[in-house]
Amino acid sequence: MYALISLCCLASLAAAMPQFQGQFAPSAGFAPSAGFAPSAGFAPSQYQTAPALSRSEQHDEAGQYVSSYSTIDGQRVDETGTLKQTPDGSDYVLVKQGSYSYTSPEGTPVQVAYTADENGFHPESPNIPVAPPPPSTTRF
């Protein structure tokens, strides 16, 4: 009886073991397979990386930083990370503020400013769609 229980436990452990250890991570020489079929409107040149025009990073001992880079195709990223003390004074959180800009595949300039803090990620941009207000709950 104990042998049967032990065998069942071993079988369940083997079944629960992670099955795909690193199998889906692209390797250094990754290339799509011959059967790869991109979706309509996909243009590989739109998704290639552009060489950097400038890059700057400054860090301090506490982990705060200022970072920026720009590319030849007009992409630009600026970000600062500053430490902010928690309300109870027992710890610090890294607050990130920054912006990024690029030109969309349709040719529209996109600019996003953001803050990421203990309350989450807060982007601001005229390019981000806004949901309509919920309908009135007034009943007649």
C-alpha positions in Angstrom: 0.0 0.0 0.0 2.8 2.4 0.9 4.6 1.6 -2.3 1.5 2.5 -4.3 1.2 5.9 -2.5 4.9 6.6 -3.0 4.6 5.7 -6.7 1.6 8.1 -7.1 3.4 10.9 -5.3 6.5 10.4 -7.5 4.4 10.5 -10.6 2.6 13.7 -9.6 5.9 15.4 -8.8 7.3 14.4 -12.2 4.1 15.8 -13.9 4.4 19.0 -11.9 8.0 19.6 -12.9 8.6 22.6 -15.3 8.5 21.2 -18.8 10.0 24.0 -20.9 13.2 25.1 -19.3 14.6 27.7 -21.6 13.1 26.1 -24.7 11.3 29.2 -25.8 14.1 31.7 -25.2 15.7 32.8 -28.5 19.3 31.7 -28.9 22.1 34.0 -30.1 21.6 32.9 -33.7 17.8 33.1 -33.6 16.0 33.4 -36.9 12.4 32.7 -37.8 11.8 29.3 -39.2 11.0 28.8 -42.9 7.3 28.4 -42.1 7.2 31.8 -40.4 4.3 33.8 -41.8 4.2 37.5 -40.6 0.8 39.1 -40.2 -0.6 41.5 -42.8 1.0 44.9 -42.8 4.2 43.6 -41.2 7.3 45.2 -42.6 10.5 43.9 -41.1 12.3 47.2 -41.7 9.9 48.9 -39.3 11.2 46.8 -36.4 14.9 46.8 -37.0 17.0 48.7 -34.4 18.5 52.0 -35.4 22.1 53.0 -34.5 22.4 55.4 -31.6 23.3 59.0 -32.1 24.0 59.7 -28.5 23.8 57.9 -25.1 24.4 59.2 -21.6 24.2 57.6 -18.2 25.1 58.9 -14.8 24.7 56.8 -11.6 25.4 57.5 -7.9 26.2 55.2 -5.1 22.6 55.0 -3.9 21.3 53.7 -7.2 19.8 56.9 -8.5 20.5 57.7 -12.1 20.0 59.9 -15.2 19.9 58.2 -18.6 19.2 59.3 -22.1 19.7 58.2 -25.7 18.6 59.1 -29.2 18.8 57.2 -32.5 19.2 58.3 -36.1 15.6 57.6 -36.9 14.4 60.2 -34.3 13.7 57.9 -31.3 14.6 59.5 -28.0 14.4 58.3 -24.4 15.1 60.3 -21.2 14.8 58.9 -17.7 15.7 59.7 -14.1 15.5 57.4 -11.2 15.4 59.0 -7.7 15.0 57.5 -4.3 11.9 58.5 -2.3 11.4 57.6 1.3 8.3 55.5 2.1 5.6 57.2 4.3 6.6 55.3 7.4 10.3 56.2 6.8 11.5 52.6 7.0 12.6 52.2 3.4 13.1 53.9 0.0 11.5 53.3 -3.4 13.0 54.1 -6.7 10.8 56.6 -8.6 11.3 56.7 -12.3 10.3 59.7 -14.4 10.9 60.2 -18.0 9.7 60.4 -21.6 10.1 58.7 -24.9 9.3 59.7 -28.4 9.3 58.0 -31.8 7.5 58.1 -35.1 4.8 55.5 -35.6 4.7 53.3 -38.7 1.9 55.6 -40.0 4.2 58.6 -39.7 2.6 60.1 -36.6 5.0 61.6 -34.0 4.4 59.9 -30.6 5.5 61.5 -27.3 4.9 59.9 -23.9 5.8 61.3 -20.5 5.6 58.9 -17.5 6.1 58.4 -13.8 6.6 54.9 -12.3 6.4 54.9 -8.5 5.0 53.0 -5.6 1.5 53.6 -7.1 2.3 52.1 -10.5 3.1 53.3 -14.0 1.4 56.6 -15.1 1.9 57.5 -18.8 0.6 60.8 -20.2 0.3 61.5 -23.9 -2.3 62.8 -26.4 -1.6 59.6 -28.4 -3.0 57.3 -25.6 -6.6 56.6 -26.2 -9.0 57.5 -23.4 -12.0 55.4 -22.6 -15.4 57.1 -22.9 -17.1 57.9 -19.6 -19.4 55.1 -18.3 -23.1 55.5 -19.1 -25.4 57.1 -16.6 -26.8 54.8 -14.0 -30.0 56.9 -13.6 -33.1 54.9 -14.3 -36.4 56.3 -15.3 
